[in-house]
Each structure stands twice: as C-alpha cells, then as structure tokens.
C-alpha cells in the first residue's frame, strides 16, 4: 500500500465516499489546497490510498498547530473493513512525524463503530 498525492484523475474514485456529492468547484479547491500544502496558513495535504494500483480511498493530514495534526480517512465502500484505513493511518502518521508533528488528534462520529474500533486499535 502507498499514499500518493491527490490528482484530478482521482475524482472518478470519489464514488462511495464523502466526496461523492462535492461539486467540481469544491473538488478543484480541495486539490488546489492540497497541492499548495496549506489551508488558511496551516499545512494540509490529501492523498489517494493505493493498493495494487487501485484507489481504495483517501486520507488527509491537517495541521492544527506547529506540533498537532489530525487525519481524515475515507475508504471507498467496497473496500471498507479490510484494514485499508488502519494501514493508511499508519502511513499518514509516519508522514506527519517526518514533518515534525508530535501529536495526532482525531475525532470520530459516535455511531461510526468501524472507525471507533480502528482508532482504538491505533491507540487513540
């Protein structure tokens, strides 16, 4: 598995994710913010999660301060509950640490049991 910087061609893989209904304008703004690697003066980068040359989902890293970042992970429906989110979080954590972030803070919707289980497994 690898994380690759989001590309415009990845928009076709938004089906089955939270980005599915985003307008073309919003998608392009998201891509631009990620390419510039900041959002409102803070580091932001979005990645496609690639497994066997297939995009299985997306993950972003967003800085809250100089040392604190959070992740946003969204696995495409047909790939959920197969460990891709967990593996992507570990890779994103490595990238964040390389960029100097020491604390990862995340939040999960109370009803999202799969994500809660994954975060617990990751030590949150």
Buried (B, 14 or more C-beta within 10 A) or exposed (E): EEBEEBEEEBBEBBEBBEBEEBEEEEBEEBBEBBEEBEBEEEBBBBBBBBBEEEBBBBBBBBBEEEEBBBBBBBBBEEBBEEBBBBBBBEBBBEBBEEEEBEEBEBEBEEEEEEBBEBBEEBEE
